[in-house]
Amino acid sequence: MATDYDAPRKTDEDVEQDSIQELQARRQDKSSGVVDEDETEAAEGFELPGADLSGEELAVRVLPRQADEFTCSSCFLVHHRSQLAAENGGQPICTECAAA
């Protein structure tokens, strides 16, 4: 589509009035911003602090550190040897901690 550069342009006042009219129209349509949500359904997913979790069991299998892994002496996470950046005095450092 071609643009007619000779056509009169809107002034700043015209733009402000258009914006005000649009805002007023949106304000009158109050139902557009209302979200229909069931409060009880939304609250079921939240855990309260201090909740009794003594009856819960974790089903996580923990593996010992493998031969091709190391524990970073800075962040104490277990990484693969490919992420070894350096060993400072025999202390392995991962690439993420070395970059920081």
C-alpha positions in Angstrom: 0.0 0.0 0.0 1.4 3.4 -1.0 1.8 6.1 1.6 0.5 9.6 0.8 3.1 11.9 2.4 1.2 15.0 1.3 -1.9 14.1 3.4 -2.4 16.1 6.5 -1.0 14.4 9.6 -2.6 14.3 13.1 -1.3 16.8 15.6 -0.2 15.8 19.0 -3.5 17.1 20.4 -5.5 14.9 18.0 -3.4 11.8 19.1 -4.0 12.6 22.8 -7.7 13.0 22.3 -7.9 9.7 20.4 -6.0 8.0 23.2 -8.3 9.5 25.9 -11.3 8.4 23.9 -10.0 4.9 23.6 -9.2 4.8 27.4 -12.7 6.0 28.2 -14.2 3.4 26.0 -12.2 0.6 27.7 -13.1 2.0 31.1 -16.8 1.6 30.3 -16.2 -2.0 29.3 -15.4 -3.2 32.9 -16.2 -6.8 32.2 -13.2 -7.1 29.8 -10.6 -7.2 32.7 -12.5 -9.7 34.9 -11.1 -13.2 35.2 -13.5 -15.9 36.1 -11.6 -18.1 38.5 -12.7 -20.6 41.1 -10.9 -19.6 44.4 -11.2 -23.0 46.0 -9.7 -24.7 43.0 -6.8 -22.2 42.9 -6.1 -22.6 46.6 -5.8 -26.4 46.4 -2.4 -26.1 44.8 -0.9 -24.0 47.5 1.0 -25.4 50.5 0.8 -23.5 53.7 4.1 -22.8 55.5 4.6 -25.1 58.5 2.3 -27.8 57.0 2.8 -31.2 58.5 4.7 -33.3 56.0 5.8 -36.0 58.4 3.6 -38.6 56.6 5.2 -37.9 53.2 7.9 -40.0 51.6 10.4 -39.0 49.0 10.7 -41.4 46.1 14.1 -40.2 44.8 16.9 -42.6 44.0 20.3 -41.0 45.0 23.3 -42.3 43.1 26.9 -41.9 44.4 29.3 -39.7 42.5 30.4 -41.5 39.4 34.0 -41.8 38.2 33.6 -39.2 35.5 32.1 -36.6 37.8 33.5 -34.1 40.4 32.1 -31.9 43.1 32.8 -28.2 42.6 34.6 -26.7 45.6 32.7 -23.4 45.2 29.1 -24.4 44.5 29.3 -27.9 45.9 27.3 -29.3 42.9 28.3 -32.6 41.2 29.2 -32.0 37.6 30.5 -34.1 34.7 34.3 -33.9 34.1 33.6 -31.9 30.8 32.6 -29.0 33.0 35.8 -28.9 34.9 37.4 -25.4 34.5 40.4 -25.7 36.8 41.8 -27.2 40.0 43.0 -24.6 42.4 45.3 -26.3 44.9 43.7 -29.6 44.2 40.2 -28.1 44.6 38.1 -28.6 41.4 36.1 -25.6 40.1 33.3 -25.9 37.6 33.1 -23.6 34.5 30.1 -21.7 35.9 31.9 -20.8 39.1 35.1 -20.0 37.2 33.3 -17.5 35.0 31.8 -15.7 37.9 
